[in-house]
């Protein structure tokens, strides 16, 4: 994966933002905060809103927009004026980012049998009521080694399409 000098990291939710922050804080990503727009995660999923808020500042260089999301169908439309200046990279965490917790807890087989969504499984079976909150996820993965291992396990256990990027691709 080749990234432009300037990066924008857009996260779908608070849990994704917490995971990226843990990885950034521990210098584990292929980019650093200083290379990012606003030096942090952006919580703006709509292409037009992102364009208005960030791209109209007059960048002369390419920008890599790294989107961390669980949906393969979510579009990120930019106007023609910006399409050639922005490289959009989708990093897929399907079915949900909470799979990292399920893998870390060694509950994958139990999860598969449950038929539940990962977030519901975490809330109901693992009694993690705040599983979608930034603070909970950041605290849960306060050990970056545990997070990296969960990302590696996710990659081994998941069906990843050939043309997709995962969190593993963002690690150094």
C-alpha positions in Angstrom: 0.0 0.0 0.0 1.4 3.3 -1.1 0.3 6.4 0.8 0.5 10.1 -0.1 2.5 12.4 2.1 -0.7 13.8 3.7 -3.2 11.3 5.2 -6.7 11.5 6.5 -7.8 8.6 8.7 -11.6 8.4 8.8 -13.1 6.0 11.3 -16.7 4.8 11.2 -17.2 4.7 15.0 -15.7 5.4 18.4 -14.3 1.8 18.7 -12.4 2.1 15.4 -11.1 5.5 16.5 -9.8 4.1 19.8 -8.0 1.2 18.0 -6.3 3.6 15.6 -5.3 5.9 18.5 -3.8 3.0 20.4 -1.8 2.0 17.3 -0.7 5.6 16.6 0.2 6.2 20.2 2.5 3.1 20.1 4.0 4.0 16.7 2.8 0.8 15.2 1.2 2.2 12.0 2.9 2.8 8.6 2.1 6.5 9.2 2.3 8.9 12.2 0.0 11.6 13.6 2.2 14.3 12.3 1.3 13.2 8.7 -2.4 13.3 9.4 -4.9 16.0 8.8 -5.6 17.6 12.2 -3.1 15.1 13.6 -5.8 12.7 14.5 -8.7 10.5 13.5 -11.6 12.1 11.6 -15.2 11.1 12.3 -16.8 12.2 9.1 -18.1 9.4 6.9 -19.7 11.4 4.1 -17.4 12.3 1.1 -19.1 15.7 0.5 -18.9 16.7 4.1 -15.2 15.7 4.2 -14.6 17.6 1.0 -16.2 20.8 2.4 -14.5 20.5 5.8 -11.0 19.5 4.7 -10.2 19.6 1.0 -11.3 23.2 0.4 -8.2 24.3 2.3 -6.3 24.3 -1.0 -3.9 21.3 -0.9 -1.5 21.1 -3.8 -0.4 17.5 -3.0 -2.2 14.2 -3.1 -4.0 13.1 0.0 -4.6 9.5 1.1 -7.9 9.0 2.7 -7.8 5.9 4.9 -11.3 4.8 5.8 -11.7 2.3 8.6 -15.2 0.7 8.3 -17.0 -2.6 8.4 -19.3 -2.0 5.4 -18.1 -2.9 1.9 -21.0 -1.0 0.4 -20.6 2.4 1.9 -19.7 4.9 -0.8 -17.4 7.9 -0.4 -18.3 10.3 -3.2 -16.1 13.3 -4.0 -16.7 15.9 -6.6 -14.8 15.7 -9.9 -12.5 18.5 -8.8 -11.0 16.4 -6.0 -11.2 12.8 -7.4 -7.7 13.1 -8.9 -6.2 14.6 -5.7 -7.5 12.0 -3.3 -6.6 8.4 -3.0 -9.3 6.6 -1.1 -8.2 3.4 0.7 -10.9 1.3 2.4 -9.7 -0.8 5.4 -12.5 -3.3 6.1 -13.2 -4.6 9.6 -16.2 -6.8 8.6 -18.4 -8.0 10.1 -17.6 -5.5 13.0 -14.6 -4.2 14.8 -15.7 -6.0 17.9 -14.4 -9.2 16.3 -11.0 -8.1 17.7 -12.3 -8.5 21.2 -13.9 -11.8 20.4 -10.7 -13.2 19.1 -8.7 -11.8 22.0 -11.2 -13.5 24.5 -10.8 -16.8 22.6 -14.6 -16.8 22.1 -14.7 -17.2 18.3 -16.4 -20.7 18.3 -18.9 -19.6 20.9 -19.6 -16.5 18.9 -20.1 -18.5 15.7 -22.6 -20.8 17.4 -24.5 -17.8 18.9 -25.7 -16.4 15.6 -25.4 -12.9 17.1 -23.8 -9.8 15.7 -20.3 -9.3 17.2 -21.3 -6.2 19.2 -24.4 -8.0 20.6 -22.3 -11.1 21.5 -19.8 -8.9 23.4 -22.6 -7.0 25.3 -24.7 -10.1 26.1 -22.3 -13.0 26.4 -19.1 -11.2 27.5 -21.0 -8.7 29.6 -19.2 -5.7 28.0 -22.0 -3.2 27.9 -19.8 -0.3 26.7 -18.1 -2.3 23.9 -18.8 0.5 21.3 -17.5 3.3 23.5 -14.1 4.9 22.8 -12.9 4.8 26.4 -13.9 1.1 26.9 -12.0 0.0 23.7 -9.0 2.2 24.4 -8.8 0.8 27.9 -9.4 -2.8 26.8 -6.6 -2.6 24.3 -4.3 -0.5 26.5 -1.6 -3.2 25.8 -0.8 -2.7 22.1 0.7 -6.2 22.0 -2.7 -7.7 22.7 -4.3 -5.5 20.0 -1.7 -6.5 17.4 -2.2 -10.1 18.2 -6.0 -9.7 17.9 -5.5 -8.1 14.5 -3.2 -10.9 13.4 -5.7 -13.5 14.6 -8.5 -11.7 12.8 -6.5 -11.8 9.6 -5.9 -15.6 9.9 -9.5 -16.4 10.7 -11.5 -14.1 8.4 -12.4 -14.4 4.8 -10.6 -11.4 3.3 -11.2 -10.6 -0.3 -8.2 -10.2 -2.6 -8.7 -6.6 -3.3 -9.3 -5.6 0.4 -7.1 -4.0 3.0 -7.3 -4.8 6.7 -5.8 -3.3 9.8 -2.9 -5.7 9.4 -2.0 -3.8 6.2 -1.6 -0.6 8.2 0.8 -2.1 10.7 4.6 -1.5 10.3 
